[in-house]
Amino acid sequence: MLGAIAGDIIGSVHEFIGTKTKDFPLFTPRSVFTDDTVLTVALADALLSGRDYGAVMKEYYRRYPGAGYGGMFHRWASSAESAPYHSFGNGAAMRISPVAQWYGSLDDVLAAAQAFTAVTHDHPEGIKGAQAAAAAQFLARTGSSKDEIRDYVQRTFGYDLSFTCDEIRPTYHFDVTCQGTVPQALVAFFDSTDYEDAVRNAISLGGDADTLACITGGVAEAFHGGVPDSIRARALELLDSHLRGTVEEFAIRASKGEAGWQGSPITPVGKGG
């Protein structure tokens, strides 16, 4: 999960500016966590506490009102409405990394990704994006090779992952959909040599930088067995005490195998959250 959070923070200063190079400082005085981090930690909190994820997301929205939420999520979170809003935005995939770390089987990861995502993003493309990101991360942390991960995602979700970052960088643009973000984020990982290189790849595409790097960073962390110490330390430093405490508690409990459906009640799809 920290790999996703660090990716979000590193990508935050590149949002909307179309960065097309891998040569940039990882952290600057303007580096901050965004809604990607807030909602990722909210999911971790829901898993740890067993509380309803929809209620937890609204609680975190109120706690961090200026984190840069999308318009549809803002309207949902600021209202009394609990029904999902049929979104296929990439927010579905950016926040899902705790699921890949919490559950012990791929089947459970896929089921949980669908259930937690459908609280808001109940469009088939939204659910597919979240499941693909979570599955890639789970497979990465359980020893699958890059080729095995690529093959599974292509066969299961129908994404075309045959391109490279260099091939799409010149023409790729800002895209907030799952179908226009998840494949690109995964290829940024496939093309990388290590965690840092993966995040640099994602940001260099010039798209929705913090979300691309968040998704890529989650998979890269799982594949490489963690986040480099210097990046880890700086990312944690930029979180407030509440977010940092939840991240650290989640890492400890997930590593002890405290996982499974008992971790959080799952609201049936279509019934709100």
ROFI-854393 format. One record per residue (C-alpha): residue in one letter; x, y, z; residue number from 0. Coordinates in steps of 0.5 Angstrom, whole numbers, plus 2048, in hexadecimal, padded with zeros to 3 digits. Example, Ala and Ser with C-alpha at 12.3 -4.5 7.8 and 13.67 -1.06 7.14 Angstrom:
REM ROFI-854393
<aa:A	px:819	py:7F7	pz:810	i:0>
<aa:S	px:81B	py:7FE	pz:80E	i:1>
This chain:
REM ROFI-854393
<aa:M	px:800	py:800	pz:800	i:0>
<aa:L	px:806	py:805	pz:802	i:1>
<aa:G	px:808	py:804	pz:7FA	i:2>
<aa:A	px:801	py:807	pz:7F8	i:3>
<aa:I	px:802	py:80C	pz:7FD	i:4>
<aa:A	px:809	py:80E	pz:7FB	i:5>
<aa:G	px:807	py:80E	pz:7F4	i:6>
<aa:D	px:801	py:813	pz:7F5	i:7>
<aa:I	px:805	py:818	pz:7F9	i:8>
<aa:I	px:80B	py:818	pz:7F4	i:9>
<aa:G	px:806	py:819	pz:7EE	i:10>
<aa:S	px:802	py:81E	pz:7F2	i:11>
<aa:V	px:806	py:824	pz:7EF	i:12>
<aa:H	px:806	py:821	pz:7E8	i:13>
<aa:E	px:7FE	py:821	pz:7E8	i:14>
<aa:F	px:7FB	py:825	pz:7E2	i:15>
<aa:I	px:802	py:827	pz:7DF	i:16>
<aa:G	px:803	py:821	pz:7DA	i:17>
<aa:T	px:80A	py:81F	pz:7DC	i:18>
<aa:K	px:80E	py:81B	pz:7D7	i:19>
<aa:T	px:815	py:81A	pz:7DA	i:20>
<aa:K	px:817	py:815	pz:7DF	i:21>
<aa:D	px:81C	py:81A	pz:7E1	i:22>
<aa:F	px:819	py:81E	pz:7E7	i:23>
<aa:P	px:81A	py:81E	pz:7EF	i:24>
<aa:L	px:816	py:819	pz:7F2	i:25>
<aa:F	px:814	py:81E	pz:7F8	i:26>
<aa:T	px:813	py:826	pz:7F8	i:27>
<aa:P	px:811	py:82B	pz:7FD	i:28>
<aa:R	px:80A	py:82A	pz:7F9	i:29>
<aa:S	px:809	py:823	pz:7FA	i:30>
<aa:V	px:803	py:821	pz:7FE	i:31>
<aa:F	px:7FE	py:81B	pz:7FF	i:32>
<aa:T	px:7F8	py:81B	pz:7FB	i:33>
<aa:D	px:7F1	py:818	pz:7FB	i:34>
<aa:D	px:7F5	py:812	pz:7F8	i:35>
<aa:T	px:7F8	py:811	pz:7FF	i:36>
<aa:V	px:7F2	py:813	pz:803	i:37>
<aa:L	px:7ED	py:80E	pz:800	i:38>
<aa:T	px:7F3	py:808	pz:800	i:39>
<aa:V	px:7F4	py:809	pz:807	i:40>
<aa:A	px:7EC	py:80A	pz:808	i:41>
<aa:L	px:7EC	py:803	pz:805	i:42>
<aa:A	px:7F1	py:800	pz:80A	i:43>
<aa:D	px:7EE	py:803	pz:810	i:44>
<aa:A	px:7E7	py:800	pz:80E	i:45>
<aa:L	px:7EB	py:7F9	pz:80D	i:46>
<aa:L	px:7EE	py:7FA	pz:814	i:47>
<aa:S	px:7E8	py:7FC	pz:818	i:48>
<aa:G	px:7E3	py:7F8	pz:814	i:49>
<aa:R	px:7DF	py:7FF	pz:813	i:50>
<aa:D	px:7DB	py:800	pz:80D	i:51>
<aa:Y	px:7DF	py:803	pz:807	i:52>
<aa:G	px:7DA	py:808	pz:804	i:53>
<aa:A	px:7D9	py:80B	pz:80B	i:54>
<aa:V	px:7E1	py:80B	pz:80C	i:55>
<aa:M	px:7E2	py:80E	pz:806	i:56>
<aa:K	px:7DD	py:814	pz:808	i:57>
<aa:E	px:7E1	py:815	pz:80E	i:58>
<aa:Y	px:7E7	py:815	pz:80B	i:59>
<aa:Y	px:7E4	py:81A	pz:806	i:60>
<aa:R	px:7E2	py:81F	pz:80B	i:61>
<aa:R	px:7E9	py:81E	pz:80F	i:62>
<aa:Y	px:7ED	py:820	pz:809	i:63>
<aa:P	px:7E8	py:824	pz:805	i:64>
<aa:G	px:7ED	py:827	pz:800	i:65>
<aa:A	px:7F1	py:821	pz:7FE	i:66>
<aa:G	px:7EF	py:822	pz:7F6	i:67>
<aa:Y	px:7E9	py:81D	pz:7F5	i:68>
<aa:G	px:7E5	py:81C	pz:7EF	i:69>
<aa:G	px:7DF	py:820	pz:7EE	i:70>
<aa:M	px:7DA	py:81A	pz:7EE	i:71>
<aa:F	px:7DD	py:817	pz:7F4	i:72>
<aa:H	px:7DD	py:81E	pz:7F7	i:73>
<aa:R	px:7D6	py:81E	pz:7F6	i:74>
<aa:W	px:7D5	py:817	pz:7F9	i:75>
<aa:A	px:7D9	py:818	pz:7FF	i:76>
<aa:S	px:7D6	py:81F	pz:801	i:77>
<aa:S	px:7CF	py:81C	pz:801	i:78>
<aa:A	px:7CB	py:818	pz:805	i:79>
<aa:E	px:7CA	py:813	pz:7FF	i:80>
<aa:S	px:7CD	py:80C	pz:7FF	i:81>
<aa:A	px:7CC	py:809	pz:7F9	i:82>
<aa:P	px:7D1	py:808	pz:7F4	i:83>
<aa:Y	px:7D2	py:80D	pz:7EE	i:84>
<aa:H	px:7D4	py:808	pz:7E8	i:85>
<aa:S	px:7DB	py:80B	pz:7E7	i:86>
<aa:F	px:7E0	py:808	pz:7E3	i:87>
<aa:G	px:7E5	py:80D	pz:7E5	i:88>
<aa:N	px:7EC	py:80B	pz:7E7	i:89>
<aa:G	px:7EB	py:80D	pz:7EE	i:90>
<aa:A	px:7E8	py:805	pz:7EF	i:91>
<aa:A	px:7F0	py:803	pz:7ED	i:92>
<aa:M	px:7F3	py:808	pz:7F1	i:93>
<aa:R	px:7F1	py:806	pz:7F8	i:94>
<aa:I	px:7F1	py:7FF	pz:7F8	i:95>
<aa:S	px:7F8	py:7FD	pz:7FA	i:96>
<aa:P	px:7F6	py:7FB	pz:801	i:97>
<aa:V	px:7F1	py:7F5	pz:7FE	i:98>
<aa:A	px:7F7	py:7F2	pz:7FB	i:99>
<aa:Q	px:7FB	py:7F2	pz:801	i:100>
<aa:W	px:7F6	py:7F0	pz:806	i:101>
<aa:Y	px:7F3	py:7EA	pz:802	i:102>
<aa:G	px:7F6	py:7E3	pz:802	i:103>
<aa:S	px:7F4	py:7E0	pz:7FB	i:104>
<aa:L	px:7F2	py:7E3	pz:7F4	i:105>
<aa:D	px:7EB	py:7E1	pz:7F4	i:106>
<aa:D	px:7EA	py:7E5	pz:7FB	i:107>
<aa:V	px:7EE	py:7EB	pz:7F8	i:108>
<aa:L	px:7EA	py:7EB	pz:7F2	i:109>
<aa:A	px:7E3	py:7EB	pz:7F6	i:110>
<aa:A	px:7E5	py:7F0	pz:7FB	i:111>
<aa:A	px:7E8	py:7F5	pz:7F6	i:112>
<aa:Q	px:7E1	py:7F4	pz:7F2	i:113>
<aa:A	px:7DD	py:7F5	pz:7F9	i:114>
<aa:F	px:7E1	py:7FB	pz:7FB	i:115>
<aa:T	px:7E1	py:7FE	pz:7F5	i:116>
<aa:A	px:7DA	py:7FE	pz:7F3	i:117>
<aa:V	px:7D8	py:802	pz:7F9	i:118>
<aa:T	px:7D9	py:808	pz:7F5	i:119>
<aa:H	px:7DC	py:806	pz:7EE	i:120>
<aa:D	px:7D7	py:800	pz:7EC	i:121>
<aa:H	px:7D8	py:801	pz:7E4	i:122>
<aa:P	px:7DB	py:7FA	pz:7E1	i:123>
<aa:E	px:7E1	py:7FE	pz:7DF	i:124>
<aa:G	px:7E2	py:801	pz:7E6	i:125>
<aa:I	px:7E2	py:7FA	pz:7E9	i:126>
<aa:K	px:7E6	py:7F7	pz:7E4	i:127>
<aa:G	px:7EC	py:7FD	pz:7E5	i:128>
<aa:A	px:7EC	py:7FC	pz:7EC	i:129>
<aa:Q	px:7EC	py:7F4	pz:7EC	i:130>
<aa:A	px:7F2	py:7F4	pz:7E7	i:131>
<aa:A	px:7F6	py:7F9	pz:7EB	i:132>
<aa:A	px:7F5	py:7F5	pz:7F1	i:133>
<aa:A	px:7F6	py:7EE	pz:7EE	i:134>
<aa:A	px:7FC	py:7F1	pz:7EB	i:135>
<aa:Q	px:7FF	py:7F3	pz:7F1	i:136>
<aa:F	px:7FD	py:7EC	pz:7F5	i:137>
<aa:L	px:800	py:7E8	pz:7EF	i:138>
<aa:A	px:806	py:7ED	pz:7F0	i:139>
<aa:R	px:807	py:7EC	pz:7F8	i:140>
<aa:T	px:806	py:7E4	pz:7F7	i:141>
<aa:G	px:80C	py:7E3	pz:7F2	i:142>
<aa:S	px:809	py:7E3	pz:7EB	i:143>
<aa:S	px:80D	py:7E6	pz:7E6	i:144>
<aa:K	px:80C	py:7EC	pz:7E2	i:145>
<aa:D	px:80A	py:7E8	pz:7DC	i:146>
<aa:E	px:805	py:7E4	pz:7E0	i:147>
<aa:I	px:802	py:7EA	pz:7E3	i:148>
<aa:R	px:801	py:7ED	pz:7DC	i:149>
<aa:D	px:7FE	py:7E7	pz:7D9	i:150>
<aa:Y	px:7F9	py:7E6	pz:7DF	i:151>
<aa:V	px:7F7	py:7ED	pz:7DE	i:152>
<aa:Q	px:7F6	py:7ED	pz:7D6	i:153>
<aa:R	px:7F2	py:7E6	pz:7D7	i:154>
<aa:T	px:7EE	py:7E8	pz:7DC	i:155>
<aa:F	px:7EC	py:7EF	pz:7DB	i:156>
<aa:G	px:7ED	py:7F0	pz:7D4	i:157>
<aa:Y	px:7F2	py:7F6	pz:7D5	i:158>
<aa:D	px:7F7	py:7F7	pz:7CF	i:159>
<aa:L	px:7FE	py:7F7	pz:7D2	i:160>
<aa:S	px:802	py:7F6	pz:7CC	i:161>
<aa:F	px:805	py:7FD	pz:7CC	i:162>
<aa:T	px:80B	py:800	pz:7CF	i:163>
<aa:C	px:80C	py:807	pz:7D3	i:164>
<aa:D	px:810	py:809	pz:7CD	i:165>
<aa:E	px:80B	py:808	pz:7C8	i:166>
<aa:I	px:805	py:80B	pz:7CB	i:167>
<aa:R	px:809	py:811	pz:7CF	i:168>
<aa:P	px:808	py:816	pz:7C9	i:169>
<aa:T	px:801	py:816	pz:7C8	i:170>
<aa:Y	px:7FE	py:813	pz:7CF	i:171>
<aa:H	px:7FA	py:819	pz:7D3	i:172>
<aa:F	px:7F6	py:81A	pz:7D9	i:173>
<aa:D	px:7F1	py:815	pz:7DA	i:174>
<aa:V	px:7ED	py:814	pz:7E0	i:175>
<aa:T	px:7EA	py:80D	pz:7DE	i:176>
<aa:C	px:7EC	py:806	pz:7E0	i:177>
<aa:Q	px:7EC	py:804	pz:7D9	i:178>
<aa:G	px:7F1	py:80A	pz:7D7	i:179>
<aa:T	px:7F5	py:809	pz:7DE	i:180>
<aa:V	px:7F6	py:802	pz:7E0	i:181>
<aa:P	px:7F9	py:7FF	pz:7DA	i:182>
<aa:Q	px:7FE	py:805	pz:7DA	i:183>
<aa:A	px:800	py:804	pz:7E1	i:184>
<aa:L	px:801	py:7FD	pz:7E1	i:185>
<aa:V	px:805	py:7FE	pz:7DB	i:186>
<aa:A	px:809	py:803	pz:7DE	i:187>
<aa:F	px:80B	py:7FD	pz:7E3	i:188>
<aa:F	px:80C	py:7F8	pz:7DE	i:189>
<aa:D	px:811	py:7FD	pz:7DB	i:190>
<aa:S	px:815	py:7FE	pz:7E1	i:191>
<aa:T	px:81B	py:7FC	pz:7E5	i:192>
<aa:D	px:81A	py:7FD	pz:7EC	i:193>
<aa:Y	px:814	py:801	pz:7F0	i:194>
<aa:E	px:817	py:808	pz:7EF	i:195>
<aa:D	px:818	py:807	pz:7E7	i:196>
<aa:A	px:810	py:804	pz:7E7	i:197>
<aa:V	px:80E	py:80B	pz:7EA	i:198>
<aa:R	px:812	py:80F	pz:7E6	i:199>
<aa:N	px:80F	py:80B	pz:7E0	i:200>
<aa:A	px:808	py:80C	pz:7E2	i:201>
<aa:I	px:809	py:814	pz:7E3	i:202>
<aa:S	px:80D	py:815	pz:7DC	i:203>
<aa:L	px:807	py:813	pz:7D8	i:204>
<aa:G	px:804	py:81A	pz:7DA	i:205>
<aa:G	px:7FD	py:817	pz:7DC	i:206>
<aa:D	px:7F9	py:817	pz:7E2	i:207>
<aa:A	px:800	py:817	pz:7E6	i:208>
<aa:D	px:7FF	py:816	pz:7ED	i:209>
<aa:T	px:7FA	py:810	pz:7EC	i:210>
<aa:L	px:7FE	py:80D	pz:7E6	i:211>
<aa:A	px:804	py:80D	pz:7EB	i:212>
<aa:C	px:7FF	py:80B	pz:7F1	i:213>
<aa:I	px:7FD	py:804	pz:7ED	i:214>
<aa:T	px:804	py:803	pz:7EA	i:215>
<aa:G	px:807	py:804	pz:7F1	i:216>
<aa:G	px:803	py:7FF	pz:7F5	i:217>
<aa:V	px:804	py:7FA	pz:7F0	i:218>
<aa:A	px:80C	py:7FB	pz:7F0	i:219>
<aa:E	px:80C	py:7FB	pz:7F7	i:220>
<aa:A	px:809	py:7F4	pz:7F7	i:221>
<aa:F	px:80E	py:7F2	pz:7F2	i:222>
<aa:H	px:814	py:7F4	pz:7F5	i:223>
<aa:G	px:812	py:7F3	pz:7FC	i:224>
<aa:G	px:812	py:7FA	pz:7FF	i:225>
<aa:V	px:813	py:801	pz:7FD	i:226>
<aa:P	px:81A	py:804	pz:7FE	i:227>
<aa:D	px:81C	py:806	pz:805	i:228>
<aa:S	px:81D	py:80E	pz:803	i:229>
<aa:I	px:817	py:80E	pz:7FF	i:230>
<aa:R	px:813	py:80A	pz:804	i:231>
<aa:A	px:815	py:80F	pz:80A	i:232>
<aa:R	px:814	py:815	pz:806	i:233>
<aa:A	px:80D	py:813	pz:804	i:234>
<aa:L	px:80B	py:811	pz:80B	i:235>
<aa:E	px:80E	py:818	pz:80D	i:236>
<aa:L	px:809	py:81C	pz:809	i:237>
<aa:L	px:803	py:818	pz:80C	i:238>
<aa:D	px:7FF	py:81B	pz:812	i:239>
<aa:S	px:7FF	py:817	pz:818	i:240>
<aa:H	px:7F9	py:814	pz:817	i:241>
<aa:L	px:7FA	py:811	pz:810	i:242>
<aa:R	px:801	py:80F	pz:812	i:243>
<aa:G	px:7FF	py:80B	pz:818	i:244>
<aa:T	px:7F9	py:807	pz:814	i:245>
<aa:V	px:7FF	py:806	pz:80E	i:246>
<aa:E	px:803	py:803	pz:814	i:247>
<aa:E	px:7FE	py:7FF	pz:817	i:248>
<aa:F	px:7FC	py:7FC	pz:811	i:249>
<aa:A	px:803	py:7FA	pz:80F	i:250>
<aa:I	px:804	py:7F6	pz:815	i:251>
<aa:R	px:7FD	py:7F3	pz:815	i:252>
<aa:A	px:7FD	py:7F1	pz:80E	i:253>
<aa:S	px:804	py:7EE	pz:80F	i:254>
<aa:K	px:801	py:7E9	pz:815	i:255>
<aa:G	px:7FC	py:7E6	pz:810	i:256>
<aa:E	px:7F6	py:7EA	pz:813	i:257>
<aa:A	px:7F2	py:7EA	pz:80D	i:258>
<aa:G	px:7EC	py:7E7	pz:80A	i:259>
<aa:W	px:7E4	py:7E9	pz:809	i:260>
<aa:Q	px:7E4	py:7EA	pz:811	i:261>
<aa:G	px:7E8	py:7F0	pz:810	i:262>
<aa:S	px:7E2	py:7F5	pz:80D	i:263>
<aa:P	px:7DB	py:7F4	pz:80C	i:264>
<aa:I	px:7D9	py:7F4	pz:805	i:265>
<aa:T	px:7D3	py:7F8	pz:803	i:266>
<aa:P	px:7D0	py:7F4	pz:7FD	i:267>
<aa:V	px:7D1	py:7F7	pz:7F6	i:268>
<aa:G	px:7CB	py:7FC	pz:7F5	i:269>
<aa:K	px:7C9	py:7FD	pz:7FC	i:270>
<aa:G	px:7CE	py:803	pz:7FD	i:271>
<aa:G	px:7D3	py:804	pz:802	i:272>
